[in-house]
Amino acid sequence: MRRRARRARVRRRFRSRSRRRFPCPPRRSRAARTDSRPRRGTRASTRTATPPRGSLPRREPRRRSPAPARAASEASAHPFRSPSRSPRDPRAAPYHARVSTRDESARRQLAGEDAIAAALAAGEAIRLVLVKRGASGSLAPLLERARAAGAAVRETSANDLRRMSATPAPCEALALVGPDPAAPLDAVLARPGCAWLLAGVAYPGNAGYAIRTAEVSGAAAILLDAPFDAAGRRLALRTSMHADRFFPVRWIAAGAALDAARAAGRRVVAIEDAGTRAPWEADLRGPLLFVLGGERRGIAPPLLARCDEVLRIPMRGFVPAYNVQAAMAIAAGERLRQEGAPPAH
């Protein structure tokens, strides 16, 4: 009974507040109301009565005229409409042609059983094969051939395959072709492409997003000088979608990483607030080592003094700095633009 009384008081209070905020128009009296229908027991009014149902002519449904057909070139050239990725769509032909246009020295992805079998037959260096957990038995001979060729075979979920696949059609297996992710550091830094050094990153989540950004942009490696324990490193790699399976991820001191980059002939470019030029005002082509600092203190002054050039990303907001992976994405995208590299996927 007390609950019902409390609910009733709440309802009355709410209704009174609603009436004060949204007043209703005054109700008209019964005599002032007009109705087109004749009331029961009275004479019909002088107004025209509503005709009975079925006496009016039926309205024809409104038909839309078909839109004029557009040419395929006009549809693909629309500035706000991206072409379909379906292999059946002729507008997607340039997209699927770009998928196979890759640098042979860089990492590339093979999607599907046929592509992996063709690469094995051609003698390409397949480093890793990701297969869907519980895949069909028809993949067993292909996986045995991949193991015999020296590739590591790992099971993963269908969701991971869908997120990492470069093709729109679902597939049960993905393969990595390219350099060995477990190669020594001097061999890794001797490869073409840029490398990244994160000195002093404080949060494993930011480190994971940075690792993923470096891998997506096609970096040769990423080096991290971070005070993480084993659990923190596992969290960073899990956040990066375990990108360490696809390219080198090294936990190393910043000074040693800089010495190794110098020995490999790499130019060292820092991204810090002390810079005077923007990334698009500098030459970012060739073998580079990008250096970024931590979220709290940035790059240490002794490390910053050893860099060849310091760049600054413009900012206009109240917050005085970008996040680590945001600064990385800006610099990596500018480097890809300067190199004129075609899209990888």
C-alpha positions in Angstrom: 0.0 0.0 0.0 2.8 2.4 0.8 4.5 1.7 -2.5 1.2 2.4 -4.4 0.6 5.6 -2.6 4.2 6.7 -3.3 3.9 5.9 -7.0 0.6 7.8 -7.1 2.2 10.9 -5.5 5.0 10.7 -8.0 2.6 10.5 -10.9 0.6 13.5 -9.7 3.7 15.5 -9.2 4.9 14.7 -12.7 1.6 15.5 -14.2 1.4 18.9 -12.4 4.9 19.8 -13.6 4.2 18.7 -17.1 1.0 20.9 -17.2 3.0 23.9 -15.9 5.7 23.4 -18.6 3.4 22.5 -21.5 0.0 24.1 -20.8 -2.8 22.5 -22.8 -5.4 24.7 -24.6 -8.7 25.2 -22.8 -11.2 22.5 -23.5 -14.3 23.5 -25.4 -17.7 22.8 -24.1 -19.9 20.1 -25.7 -22.1 22.7 -27.3 -19.3 24.4 -29.0 -18.0 21.3 -30.6 -18.9 20.6 -34.2 -19.1 17.2 -35.8 -19.8 16.4 -39.4 -21.5 13.2 -38.4 -25.2 13.4 -37.5 -25.8 12.6 -33.8 -28.0 9.7 -32.8 -31.6 10.7 -32.3 -31.3 14.1 -33.9 -31.7 15.6 -37.4 -28.7 15.6 -39.7 -26.8 18.9 -39.7 -26.7 21.2 -42.6 -23.0 20.4 -43.3 -22.2 17.8 -45.9 -22.1 14.4 -44.3 -19.3 12.0 -44.8 -20.2 9.7 -47.7 -20.4 6.0 -46.9 -17.4 3.8 -47.3 -16.9 2.5 -50.8 -18.7 5.4 -52.6 -15.6 7.4 -53.3 -13.4 6.6 -56.3 -10.3 4.6 -55.4 -7.1 6.5 -55.6 -4.5 5.0 -57.8 -1.1 4.3 -56.2 1.6 6.8 -56.9 4.2 5.3 -59.2 7.8 6.7 -59.3 9.4 7.1 -62.7 12.6 5.0 -63.1 15.8 6.8 -62.6 17.9 7.3 -65.8 20.7 4.7 -66.1 24.2 6.1 -65.5 27.4 5.0 -67.0 29.8 3.0 -64.9 32.5 5.6 -65.4 30.1 8.3 -64.2 29.1 6.3 -61.1 32.7 5.6 -60.1 33.7 9.2 -60.6 31.1 10.5 -58.1 33.0 12.6 -55.5 30.9 11.3 -52.6 30.3 7.7 -53.5 33.0 5.1 -53.1 32.9 2.2 -55.6 31.8 -1.2 -54.4 34.3 -3.8 -53.4 32.2 -6.7 -54.8 34.1 -8.6 -57.4 30.9 -8.8 -59.5 30.7 -5.0 -59.7 32.6 -3.7 -62.8 33.4 -0.5 -60.9 35.5 -2.5 -58.4 38.0 -3.6 -61.0 40.5 -0.8 -60.2 40.3 -1.7 -56.5 41.0 -5.4 -57.1 43.8 -4.5 -59.5 45.5 -2.4 -56.8 45.4 -5.4 -54.3 48.0 -7.3 -56.4 50.2 -4.2 -57.0 52.6 -4.6 -54.1 56.3 -4.0 -53.3 57.9 -7.4 -53.3 60.2 -6.5 -50.4 57.3 -5.4 -48.2 54.7 -7.3 -46.3 51.6 -8.4 -48.2 48.6 -10.5 -47.5 47.2 -13.5 -49.3 43.5 -14.2 -48.8 42.0 -17.5 -49.5 43.1 -21.1 -50.3 43.8 -20.5 -54.0 46.1 -17.5 -53.4 48.1 -19.3 -50.7 48.4 -22.4 -52.9 49.6 -20.3 -55.8 52.2 -18.6 -53.6 53.5 -21.9 -52.3 53.8 -23.2 -55.9 55.7 -20.1 -56.9 58.2 -20.6 -54.0 57.3 -17.3 -52.2 58.4 -16.9 -48.6 55.2 -17.4 -46.6 56.0 -16.6 -42.9 52.6 -17.1 -41.3 49.2 -18.7 -42.1 46.2 -17.8 -40.0 43.4 -20.3 -40.3 39.9 -20.1 -38.9 39.3 -22.2 -35.8 37.3 -25.3 -36.8 37.9 -24.8 -40.6 36.9 -27.4 -43.1 39.1 -30.4 -43.6 39.9 -29.4 -47.2 42.6 -27.0 -45.9 44.6 -29.8 -44.2 46.8 -30.6 -47.2 47.5 -26.9 -47.8 48.4 -26.3 -44.2 50.8 -29.3 -44.3 52.5 -27.8 -47.4 52.8 -24.4 -45.6 54.4 -26.1 -42.6 56.8 -28.0 -44.8 57.8 -24.6 -46.4 58.7 -23.2 -43.0 55.5 -21.1 -42.3 54.0 -21.0 -38.9 50.3 -22.0 -38.8 48.1 -20.5 -36.1 44.4 -20.8 -35.5 42.3 -17.7 -34.9 38.6 -16.7 -34.7 36.4 -15.9 -37.7 36.0 -12.4 -36.4 39.8 -11.8 -36.4 40.0 -13.0 -40.0 37.1 -10.8 -41.1 38.8 -7.7 -39.4 42.2 -8.4 -40.9 41.2 -9.5 -44.4 41.9 -7.2 -47.3 39.2 -8.7 -49.5 35.5 -8.2 -49.0 34.7 -11.9 -49.4 35.0 -14.1 -46.3 37.8 -16.6 -46.3 39.1 -19.3 -44.0 42.8 -18.6 -44.2 45.1 -15.6 -44.5 48.9 -15.7 -45.2 51.7 -13.3 -44.6 54.4 -13.0 -47.3 57.4 -10.8 -46.6 60.5 -10.5 -44.4 60.9 -12.5 -41.3 59.5 -10.7 -38.2 61.9 -12.6 -35.9 65.1 -11.4 -37.7 67.9 -9.7 -35.7 67.7 -6.0 -35.1 70.5 -5.1 -37.5 69.0 -7.0 -40.3 65.6 -5.4 -39.6 66.9 -1.9 -39.7 68.8 -2.6 -42.9 65.5 -3.2 -44.7 63.8 -0.3 -46.7 61.1 1.7 -45.1 60.8 3.7 -41.9 61.1 2.5 -38.3 59.6 4.0 -35.2 61.0 4.5 -31.7 58.7 5.2 -28.8 60.7 6.5 -25.8 58.9 6.7 -22.5 55.4 5.8 -23.4 53.5 5.3 -20.1 50.3 3.4 -21.0 50.1 -0.1 -22.5 47.0 0.8 -24.5 48.7 3.8 -26.2 51.7 1.5 -27.0 49.3 -1.1 -28.5 47.6 1.5 -30.8 51.0 2.8 -31.8 52.2 -0.7 -32.7 49.1 -1.2 -34.9 49.5 2.2 -36.5 53.1 1.4 -37.4 52.2 -2.0 -38.9 49.3 -0.6 -40.9 51.5 2.1 -42.4 54.0 -0.5 -43.6 56.8 0.3 -41.2 59.9 -1.9 -41.1 59.8 -2.2 -37.3 58.8 -0.4 -34.1 61.1 -0.1 -31.1 59.7 0.6 -27.6 61.5 1.9 -24.5 58.7 1.6 -22.0 58.6 0.7 -18.3 56.2 -2.2 -18.7 56.3 -5.6 -17.0 55.2 -8.8 -18.6 51.5 -8.1 -18.1 51.8 -4.6 -19.6 53.6 -5.9 -22.7 50.9 -8.6 -23.1 48.2 -5.9 -22.9 50.0 -3.7 -25.4 50.3 -6.6 -27.9 46.7 -7.6 -27.4 45.6 -4.0 -28.1 47.6 -4.0 -31.3 45.7 -7.1 -32.5 48.9 -9.0 -32.0 50.7 -7.1 -34.8 54.0 -8.6 -33.6 53.0 -11.7 -35.7 53.4 -9.6 -38.8 56.4 -7.3 -38.3 59.2 -6.8 -35.8 58.3 -5.4 -32.4 61.3 -4.9 -30.1 61.5 -3.8 -26.5 64.9 -2.0 -26.3 66.5 1.0 -24.6 66.2 4.3 -26.5 70.0 4.9 -26.6 70.7 1.4 -28.0 68.0 1.8 -30.6 69.4 5.1 -31.7 72.9 3.6 -32.0 71.5 0.7 -34.1 69.7 3.1 -36.4 72.8 5.2 -36.9 74.8 2.0 -37.8 72.2 1.1 -40.4 72.5 4.5 -42.0 69.1 5.8 -41.0 68.3 9.5 -40.6 66.7 10.2 -37.2 63.6 12.5 -37.1 61.9 13.5 -33.9 58.3 14.7 -33.5 58.1 17.1 -30.7 56.7 20.6 -29.7 60.2 22.1 -30.0 60.2 21.6 -33.8 59.9 24.4 -36.3 58.6 22.7 -39.4 55.5 20.6 -40.1 55.8 17.0 -41.5 54.6 18.2 -44.9 57.4 20.8 -45.1 60.2 18.2 -44.7 61.5 15.3 -46.8 60.3 12.1 -45.2 61.4 9.7 -47.9 64.1 7.2 -47.6 65.3 5.2 -44.5 64.2 7.0 -41.4 63.8 6.5 -37.7 60.9 8.5 -36.2 61.2 9.2 -32.5 58.2 10.0 -30.3 58.2 10.6 -26.6 55.9 9.7 -23.8 52.5 11.2 -22.9 53.8 13.1 -19.8 57.3 14.5 -20.6 57.8 13.9 -24.3 61.3 13.2 -25.6 64.1 13.5 -23.1 66.5 16.4 -23.9 69.6 14.2 -24.3 67.7 12.0 -26.8 66.3 15.0 -28.6 69.8 16.4 -29.0 70.9 13.3 -30.9 68.2 13.6 -33.6 68.9 15.0 -37.0 65.7 17.0 -37.3 62.8 17.9 -35.1 59.3 18.3 -36.6 56.2 19.8 -35.0 52.6 18.9 -35.8 50.4 22.1 -35.7 47.7 22.3 -33.0 44.9 24.8 -32.4 43.0 23.4 -29.5 43.0 23.9 -25.7 44.7 20.5 -25.0 48.4 21.1 -25.6 49.3 17.8 -27.4 48.0 15.0 -29.6 47.8 11.4 -28.5 50.8 9.3 -29.4 49.1 7.2 -32.1 47.5 10.3 -33.6 50.8 12.0 -34.1 52.2 8.8 -35.6 49.3 8.5 -38.0 49.8 12.1 -39.2 53.5 11.6 -39.9 53.1 8.1 -41.4 50.3 9.3 -43.7 52.5 12.2 -44.9 55.4 9.9 -45.6 53.2 7.6 -47.7 51.9 10.6 -49.6 55.4 11.8 -50.4 56.5 8.3 -51.5 53.4 8.0 -53.7 52.8 4.5 -52.6 49.6 2.8 -53.9 47.1 1.7 -51.2 48.1 -1.7 -49.9 44.5 -3.1 -49.6 
